[in-house]
């Protein structure tokens, strides 16, 4: 309700002049200003968040389903064969083969075995994936590491040789698209020889070293 500023007479809501004293009525006094109504908050931001969460959730389900399907296909096409201590695993990507036979390991490695060394059980493998072929085996002997190292340095006279603690030797030879690594170290009173031969795609070109 509005009142005249001059005489205090009660004014009609739409009155522009006081009916008693004739004074003009300011527009602000005609009626009390209605409180402003706060605009409703937009829900578009929440909708966007929900959509993003739903998409991520859907992609997660799709990814898990795809991974499960691929895993099932790989498993269905993987075959494991055991025969005379040898294990051969065939997969869509290549084969993995292990052997406990020293002569088999030596033949696959393409590296001369140290005289009298024996292959450690379960420590030989032959792996082919794509264009890469990797053969690895582990042997042991009663001879000291320096004697074993001298033997392999004579086999690969141009190889890179590094020595650590005077008992640990690493011999690396790269030639004819092969990488041959020989690690020699003492272990539990024996000398352990780790030999690996990697060939195929990614191996250095012929003539890089011997």
C-alpha positions in Angstrom: 0.0 0.0 0.0 1.2 3.5 -0.9 0.9 6.9 1.0 1.2 10.5 0.0 4.5 12.0 0.9 3.0 15.4 1.6 -0.1 14.6 3.8 0.1 10.9 4.5 -3.2 10.1 2.8 -3.7 6.6 1.7 -3.4 6.4 -2.1 -5.1 4.1 -4.6 -2.7 1.6 -6.3 -2.9 3.4 -9.7 -3.2 7.1 -8.4 -0.8 9.6 -9.9 -2.0 12.5 -7.6 -3.0 12.7 -4.0 -6.9 13.0 -3.8 -6.6 15.3 -0.7 -3.7 17.6 -1.3 -3.2 17.1 -5.0 0.5 16.4 -4.7 2.1 14.2 -7.4 2.8 10.6 -6.5 6.3 9.3 -7.4 6.2 6.2 -9.6 8.2 4.3 -7.0 5.5 4.9 -4.3 2.6 3.6 -6.4 3.3 0.0 -5.4 6.0 -1.9 -3.6 8.4 -3.4 -6.0 7.8 -7.1 -6.4 10.8 -9.2 -5.5 12.7 -10.5 -8.4 12.3 -14.1 -9.2 15.6 -15.9 -9.6 15.9 -17.5 -13.1 15.6 -21.2 -13.1 18.9 -22.9 -13.4 19.6 -24.5 -16.7 19.9 -28.3 -16.6 21.9 -28.5 -19.8 25.2 -28.9 -17.9 23.8 -31.8 -16.0 22.5 -33.4 -19.2 26.0 -33.1 -20.8 27.6 -34.8 -17.8 25.1 -37.6 -17.9 25.6 -38.1 -21.6 29.4 -38.2 -21.2 29.1 -40.7 -18.4 26.7 -42.9 -20.4 29.1 -42.8 -23.4 32.1 -43.8 -21.3 30.1 -46.6 -19.7 28.9 -47.9 -23.1 32.5 -47.8 -24.5 33.7 -49.7 -21.4 31.1 -52.4 -22.0 32.0 -52.5 -25.7 35.7 -52.7 -25.0 35.3 -55.5 -22.4 33.1 -57.4 -24.8 35.7 -56.9 -27.7 38.6 -58.0 -25.4 36.7 -61.1 -24.3 35.8 -62.0 -27.9 39.5 -61.6 -29.0 40.7 -63.5 -26.0 38.3 -66.3 -26.8 39.4 -66.4 -30.4 43.1 -66.6 -29.4 42.4 -69.3 -26.8 40.4 -71.3 -29.3 43.3 -71.2 -31.8 46.1 -71.9 -29.2 47.4 -75.4 -29.0 49.8 -76.8 -26.4 51.7 -80.0 -27.1 54.0 -81.8 -24.6 56.3 -84.6 -25.8 59.5 -86.1 -24.3 60.1 -83.1 -22.0 59.4 -80.6 -24.8 56.6 -78.1 -24.7 55.3 -76.5 -27.9 52.6 -73.7 -27.8 51.1 -72.6 -31.1 49.2 -69.3 -31.2 47.8 -67.2 -34.0 50.8 -64.9 -33.6 53.6 -67.5 -33.6 55.0 -70.5 -31.7 56.7 -70.9 -28.4 58.8 -74.0 -27.8 60.8 -75.2 -24.8 63.2 -78.1 -24.5 65.4 -79.7 -21.9 67.6 -81.4 -24.4 71.0 -79.7 -24.6 71.7 -80.8 -28.2 68.3 -79.4 -29.3 69.1 -76.1 -27.5 72.6 -75.9 -29.0 71.2 -76.7 -32.5 68.5 -74.0 -32.3 70.9 -71.4 -30.8 73.5 -71.7 -33.5 76.1 -71.1 -30.9 78.8 -73.6 -29.7 78.1 -75.1 -26.3 80.8 -74.7 -23.7 82.4 -78.2 -23.3 80.7 -80.2 -20.5 78.0 -77.6 -19.8 74.5 -78.9 -19.3 71.2 -77.2 -20.0 69.1 -76.2 -17.0 65.7 -77.8 -16.9 63.0 -75.5 -18.2 65.5 -72.8 -19.1 65.5 -73.2 -22.9 63.0 -71.7 -25.3 62.4 -71.2 -29.0 60.0 -68.3 -29.9 58.8 -67.1 -33.3 56.5 -64.1 -33.6 56.0 -62.4 -36.9 59.3 -62.0 -38.6 61.3 -62.3 -35.4 62.9 -65.6 -34.2 64.4 -65.8 -30.7 66.1 -68.7 -29.1 67.4 -68.7 -25.5 68.9 -71.3 -23.2 70.6 -71.4 -19.8 73.5 -73.7 -19.0 75.8 -74.4 -16.1 79.3 -75.7 -15.6 81.7 -76.3 -12.8 84.5 -74.3 -14.5 85.1 -70.7 -13.3 83.5 -67.7 -15.2 86.8 -66.4 -16.6 87.5 -69.7 -18.3 84.0 -69.8 -19.8 84.4 -66.2 -21.0 87.7 -67.0 -22.7 86.1 -69.8 -24.6 83.3 -67.6 -26.0 85.6 -64.6 -26.7 87.5 -67.0 -28.9 84.3 -67.9 -30.7 83.4 -64.2 -31.2 86.7 -62.3 -31.4 85.1 -59.1 -32.6 82.2 -59.1 -30.1 81.7 -56.4 -27.4 82.8 -57.7 -24.0 82.0 -56.1 -20.7 83.1 -57.3 -17.3 81.6 -56.5 -13.9 83.0 -57.6 -10.5 85.6 -59.7 -12.4 83.2 -62.6 -12.4 80.3 -61.3 -14.5 80.8 -61.2 -18.2 78.5 -60.0 -21.0 79.4 -60.8 -24.6 77.4 -59.3 -27.5 77.8 -60.1 -31.1 75.8 -58.7 -34.0 76.4 -60.2 -37.5 74.3 -61.6 -40.3 71.1 -60.2 -39.0 71.6 -61.9 -35.6 72.0 -60.6 -32.1 73.8 -63.1 -29.9 74.2 -62.3 -26.2 76.1 -64.4 -23.8 76.0 -63.6 -20.0 78.3 -65.5 -17.7 78.0 -65.3 -13.9 78.7 -67.4 -10.8 75.7 -68.8 -8.9 75.7 -71.3 -6.0 79.2 -72.6 -6.7 78.5 -73.1 -10.4 79.0 -70.9 -13.4 75.7 -70.1 -15.2 75.7 -69.3 -18.9 72.8 -67.4 -20.5 72.8 -67.5 -24.3 70.2 -65.8 -26.6 70.1 -65.5 -30.3 67.6 -63.1 -32.0 67.3 -63.0 -35.7 64.9 -61.7 -38.4 63.2 -58.3 -38.7 64.7 -55.7 -36.4 68.1 -57.4 -36.1 71.2 -55.5 -37.3 72.3 -55.8 -40.9 75.2 -58.2 -41.8 78.7 -57.0 -41.2 78.0 -54.7 -38.2 80.3 -56.8 -36.0 81.3 -60.4 -35.4 
